[in-house]
Amino acid sequence: MTTIPSGRLLLACSIFCLFASTQICKAQALVSAGAGKVASTTGYLIIVDKAANALYVYNERGRILTYRAVFGEGEPGDKLMEGDNKTPLGLFHVIAKKIHPQWGPFLLLDYPTQDSYRKFNEAKAEGRIPASAHIGGGIGIHGTRWNEDFAVDRLQNWTWGCISVKHEEARYLYDLIPVGTEVLVR
């Protein structure tokens, strides 16, 4: 197990929490809990900041990568149901890596999580989404289509809920990031 020095990560997380919901800050507090260090079974942590259009990669030395990122083309906010084209907020893990025929390297996340289902069921109970709605799935980190990196340069949110970086950046993440890596989306 690799550890990430808590001082660097906690400073970054404090800055990010200025933009995050209370629930996500609580999730980050769980990740940051421990004997002064953040435990990571993979040696990496990804933090995605939707407000800053950024994806950050950390290892035991601190932040090692910063990429511009774009998200679902739906309205701002948290994903509540399939088809809303929003990128979900929360703490996720990379559960698989594959090559997608359109978007190339793809890091599949474990959305929906228990917290995702809780928010989905609350939204249904409160009538904010239709009773017939489904939660969806297939959310991940991937590149743009070939020759469409301009979407990231122009910060054009275009996905159906995924996180998109430039094609070559997605390839680098695919090679670097192991399955099991924690991904905090805020």
DATA-V436750 format. One record per helix or strand. SS is the DSSP state (h for helix, s for strand). FROM is the first residue (numbers start at 1). LEN is the number of residues. If there is no record, write none. Layout:
ss = {SS,SS}
from = {FROM,FROM}
len = {LEN,LEN}
This chain:
ss = {s,h,h,s,s,s,s,s,s,s,s,h,s,h,s,s,h,s}
from = {2,6,22,37,45,54,62,70,72,90,104,114,140,150,159,163,167,182}
len = {4,12,11,4,5,6,7,1,1,11,6,12,3,4,1,2,10,4}
